Amino acid sequence: MDDWLVFQLDELVGRVEPGSLSLQEFLRTPSLSCSIYHLPAGSSDMAKAHEEDELYLVLSGRARLRVGDSDHAVVQGTLMYVQAACDHVFFDVEEDLTVLVFFGSPVRQLNRRPSVGH
């Protein structure tokens, strides 16, 4: 693999087939995986708890994300962190939702808190 790669967001999003539920991975390394996730309006999420921390950036659309017992409205520009092993699901997908997803490497120590830079 090259030491660095360049991706154009409009090209990645252009691979999404309108109306289809899809998760298209475009990068995988030993410590990171990146995908474009698309949920058509009215669809059901295929998310479940993972061994990896996740970071979601909503590129377009409108829905809600439930993590454990809490939920939050998500729209373009919403950035969400979900800790490894947390149950989570997108629901009430009102407008086609396209999300950039970053998966960290599998976490073996699940009872930790994220550190946030200021």
TORTORMAR-69722 format. One record per residue (C-alpha): residue number from 0; x, y, z. Coordinates in Angstrom, 1 decimal. Each point is the difference from the previous one (the first is absolute). Layout:
// TORTORMAR-69722
NODE   pos        u        v        w
NODE   NUM        X        Y        Z
...
END
This chain:
// TORTORMAR-69722
NODE   pos        u        v        w
NODE     0      0.0      0.0      0.0
NODE     1      1.1      3.5     -0.7
NODE     2      1.1      2.2      2.9
NODE     3     -2.9      2.3     -0.7
NODE     4     -3.1      0.0     -2.2
NODE     5     -2.4      2.7     -1.2
NODE     6     -3.7     -0.4     -0.3
NODE     7     -2.5      2.5     -1.5
NODE     8     -3.2      0.0      2.0
NODE     9     -2.2      0.7     -3.0
NODE    10      1.4     -3.1     -1.8
NODE    11     -0.6     -2.2      3.1
NODE    12     -3.6      1.2      0.3
NODE    13     -0.5     -0.4     -3.7
NODE    14      0.5     -3.8      0.4
NODE    15     -3.2     -0.2      2.1
NODE    16     -2.9     -1.4     -1.9
NODE    17     -3.1      2.1      0.8
NODE    18     -2.7     -2.0      1.8
NODE    19      2.4     -2.7      1.1
NODE    20      1.1     -0.9      3.6
NODE    21      3.8     -0.3     -0.2
NODE    22      3.2      0.2      1.9
NODE    23      3.0      0.5     -2.4
NODE    24      3.4     -0.2      1.6
NODE    25      2.6      2.0     -1.8
NODE    26      3.0     -0.3      2.4
NODE    27      1.2     -2.8      2.3
NODE    28      3.3      0.0      1.9
NODE    29      0.9     -2.0      3.2
NODE    30     -1.2      3.0      2.1
NODE    31     -2.7      1.7     -2.0
NODE    32     -2.9     -0.7     -2.3
NODE    33     -2.1      2.6     -1.9
NODE    34     -3.3     -0.4     -1.8
NODE    35     -2.8      1.9     -1.6
NODE    36     -3.3     -1.2      1.6
NODE    37     -3.3      0.7     -1.8
NODE    38     -3.5     -0.6      1.4
NODE    39     -3.0      0.9     -2.3
NODE    40     -2.9      1.8      1.6
NODE    41     -2.2     -2.4      1.9
NODE    42      2.6     -2.7      0.1
NODE    43      1.3     -2.0      3.0
NODE    44      3.5      0.3      1.3
NODE    45      2.3     -3.0     -0.1
NODE    46      2.2      1.4      2.8
NODE    47      0.8     -2.0      3.1
NODE    48      2.6      0.1      2.8
NODE    49      3.6     -0.3     -1.3
NODE    50      3.3     -0.7      1.5
NODE    51      1.3      3.3     -1.4
NODE    52     -0.6      3.6      1.0
NODE    53     -1.9      1.8     -2.8
NODE    54     -0.2      3.6     -1.2
NODE    55     -2.9      1.0     -2.2
NODE    56     -0.2      3.2     -2.1
NODE    57     -3.4      0.6     -1.6
NODE    58      0.5      1.2     -3.6
NODE    59     -3.7      0.4     -0.9
NODE    60     -3.4     -1.1      1.2
NODE    61     -2.0      0.0      3.2
NODE    62     -0.6     -2.7      2.6
NODE    63      0.6     -0.9      3.7
NODE    64      2.7     -2.0      1.6
NODE    65     -0.7     -2.0      3.1
NODE    66      3.0     -1.1      2.2
NODE    67     -1.1     -2.1      2.9
NODE    68     -3.0      1.8      1.6
NODE    69      0.8      3.4     -1.6
NODE    70     -0.8      1.4     -3.4
NODE    71      0.9      3.1     -2.0
NODE    72     -1.2      1.6     -3.2
NODE    73      2.7     -0.1     -2.7
NODE    74      0.2      2.3     -3.1
NODE    75      2.7      1.1     -2.4
NODE    76      3.1      1.0      2.0
NODE    77     -0.8     -2.1      3.1
NODE    78      3.1     -1.8      1.3
NODE    79     -0.6     -2.9      2.4
NODE    80      2.3     -2.2      2.0
NODE    81     -1.2     -3.5      1.1
NODE    82      2.2     -2.0      2.4
NODE    83      0.8     -3.6     -0.8
NODE    84     -2.5     -2.6      1.1
NODE    85     -2.9      2.6      0.3
NODE    86     -3.3     -1.0     -1.6
NODE    87     -1.0      2.6     -2.5
NODE    88     -2.3      0.5     -2.9
NODE    89     -1.2      2.6     -2.5
NODE    90     -3.8      0.3     -0.1
NODE    91     -2.7      2.3     -1.2
NODE    92      1.9      0.5     -3.2
NODE    93     -2.0      2.9     -1.4
NODE    94      2.3      1.0     -2.9
NODE    95      2.6     -2.3     -1.7
NODE    96      2.9     -0.1      2.5
NODE    97      3.6     -0.1     -1.2
NODE    98      2.7     -0.3      2.6
NODE    99      3.7     -0.1      0.0
NODE   100      1.1     -2.7      2.5
NODE   101      3.4     -0.4      1.7
NODE   102      0.6     -3.3      1.9
NODE   103      3.0     -0.2      2.3
NODE   104      1.9     -3.2      0.7
NODE   105     -1.8     -2.5      2.2
NODE   106      0.1      1.0      3.6
NODE   107      0.9     -2.6      2.6
NODE   108     -0.5      2.3      3.0
NODE   109     -3.7      0.9     -0.2
NODE   110     -0.4      1.9      3.3
NODE   111      1.9      3.1     -0.9
NODE   112     -1.1      3.5     -0.8
NODE   113      1.0      2.0     -3.1
NODE   114      2.4      2.9      0.4
NODE   115     -1.1      3.2     -1.7
NODE   116      2.4      2.6     -1.2
NODE   117     -0.7      3.7      0.6
END
